[in-house]
Amino acid sequence: MAEGNGFVMNEHSSGEDGKSAGLPKVDFSSFVLSLYSSVLVQLGLVEEPTTGRKEKNLELAKQTIDMMAMIKEKTAGNLDTEEENLLTNLLHELRLAYVEAKG
C-alpha cells in the first residue's frame, strides 16, 4: 500500500504476469485514446458513461483538445511514427468535430 501527503492508495490486484487484472495496458497510445474518448463525450457525440445521456460541454472539449495539442508540442521528436500519426490524426478529427459541434 502506497502512502503520501494525506492519502492512501491501495495497490491494484495483479494477475500472474504482474499486469493489472481487467485493465488495459497503459502506454502513450491508450492515454491519447482516453483523451480522445473524453472529447467525444464532451462534444455530445457519445453518451456519457455514468448518465447514458449525450450532453455538450464545448468549453471542456476545447480545453481537452488544447491539452492534446500541448502534449503533441511537448513530445515532438520523442514519439515513434505510429504514436505521432495517431496523435496528429486524432487531433485533426477532434478539431473538425469541435467546429461542427460549435456551428
NORFENFEN-V985395 format. One record per run of one state. SS is the DSSP state (A for helix, B for strand, O for the rest). FROM is the first residue (numbers start at 1). LEN is the number of residues. If there is no record, write none. Layout:
ss=SS from=FROM len=LEN
ss=SS from=FROM len=LEN
This chain:
ss=O from=1 len=1
ss=B from=2 len=3
ss=O from=5 len=2
ss=B from=7 len=3
ss=O from=10 len=4
ss=B from=14 len=1
ss=O from=15 len=5
ss=B from=20 len=1
ss=O from=21 len=7
ss=A from=28 len=15
ss=O from=43 len=15
ss=A from=58 len=17
ss=O from=75 len=6
ss=A from=81 len=22
ss=O from=103 len=1
